[in-house]
């Protein structure tokens, strides 16, 4: 499970770096705005997934009486 989370985190960071590199390149303003919006949406989605995973792990730990 931890390997999947590490790979997922690495993939998300890689996608975010790629989006930022594309935004910094010499595309038109409309494409930059669209990619910037996509980057914000992706960041919000990743943050939501992180909170969901942390909450699920805490609930599982409470259920198994680890906490």
C-alpha positions in Angstrom: 0.0 0.0 0.0 2.8 2.4 0.8 4.5 1.7 -2.5 1.4 2.7 -4.3 1.1 5.9 -2.3 4.8 6.8 -3.1 4.3 6.0 -6.8 1.1 8.1 -6.8 2.8 11.0 -5.1 5.7 10.8 -7.5 3.4 10.8 -10.5 1.4 13.8 -9.2 4.6 15.8 -8.6 5.8 14.8 -12.1 2.5 16.0 -13.6 2.6 19.2 -11.7 6.2 19.9 -12.8 5.3 19.1 -16.4 2.3 21.5 -16.3 4.5 24.3 -14.8 7.1 23.7 -17.5 4.5 23.9 -20.2 3.0 27.1 -18.7 6.5 28.7 -18.7 7.1 27.9 -22.3 6.2 30.3 -25.1 2.6 29.4 -25.8 -0.2 32.0 -26.3 -1.9 33.5 -23.3 -5.1 31.6 -23.7 -3.3 28.2 -23.6 -1.3 29.4 -20.6 -4.5 30.3 -18.8 -6.1 27.0 -19.7 -3.1 25.0 -18.5 -2.9 27.2 -15.3 -6.6 26.4 -14.6 -5.9 22.7 -15.2 -2.9 22.9 -12.8 -5.1 24.4 -10.1 -7.8 21.8 -10.6 -5.2 19.0 -10.5 -3.7 20.5 -7.3 -7.1 20.7 -5.6 -7.9 17.1 -6.7 -4.6 15.8 -5.3 -5.2 17.7 -2.0 -8.6 16.1 -1.7 -7.2 12.6 -2.4 -4.5 13.2 0.3 -7.1 14.2 2.9 -9.3 11.2 1.9 -6.4 8.8 2.2 -5.3 10.2 5.6 -8.8 10.1 6.9 -9.4 6.5 5.7 -6.1 5.4 7.3 -7.1 7.1 10.6 -10.5 5.5 10.6 -9.1 2.1 9.9 -6.5 2.6 12.7 -9.3 3.5 15.1 -11.4 0.6 13.9 -8.5 -1.8 14.5 -7.9 -0.1 17.9 -4.4 0.9 16.9 -5.1 4.5 18.2 
